[in-house]
Amino acid sequence: MAGGELATAIHDRLLHHCEVVPINGNSYRLKNRLQVIERDTDVA
């Protein structure tokens, strides 16, 4: 089984047994990353 096929199979099995909870709103990770980029741009 190729890597992509294996990853797809694992993903399929995980989602089969899980409940997917969609989350709406701002991403804290993206917000923090944008702050770092702005800070680095201001320094340069």
N, C-alpha and C positions, 0 to 999 in steps of 0.2 A: 504494500500500500504506500503510495507516495505521500510526502509530507502534507500537501494541501488536502488530500483526501482524508488523511488521519485527523487533521485539525478540524475539518468539517464534521467528521463522525463524532469526535469528542464534543464539539460545540452542540451538535444535535442532541446527544445524550444528556448533556447538562441542562439544556433548555427544556427537554422533555420532562425532567423532574423538578424544574424550578418554576417559580412564578416571576415573570418579568414585570418590574415596577417602573413605569416611565416617570422620569423626573423632569419637571419643567422649571425654568428659572435660570438665573445666571450661574455660570460655572466658576466656582472659587479658584480652581486650578488655572483657568484662563485669565481670570481677573488678576491673580497674583503674578502670572507670567507677563501680562501686559505692564504691570507696575515695574517689574524688573527691567523690561525693555525700555520703558520711558526713563527710568533712572539711569540706565547705561547710556542712553542717547543724550541726556542732559549733561552727563559728565564729559562726554567726548567733545 
